[in-house]
């Protein structure tokens, strides 16, 4: 049995998306998960540093920490004072 890299990437993407969306602490966040090659890209807005760390840790458990790229932004830092 051989595995195509595209199917492995799709399975990994689906796993990260499911894990992030099912995490209760991240319900107030707006995170999109995509793949760039073998890397998982996390983009969107999180409610704070704790949520950023949680989402990154979840993705790292599935894809490996070296394959996770964090492009998330804190919601609080995007509003002008």
Beta strands, then each sheet from edge to edge (+ up, - down):
strand 1: 30-36
strand 2: 39-46
strand 3: 68-74
sheet 1: 1+ 2- 3-
end
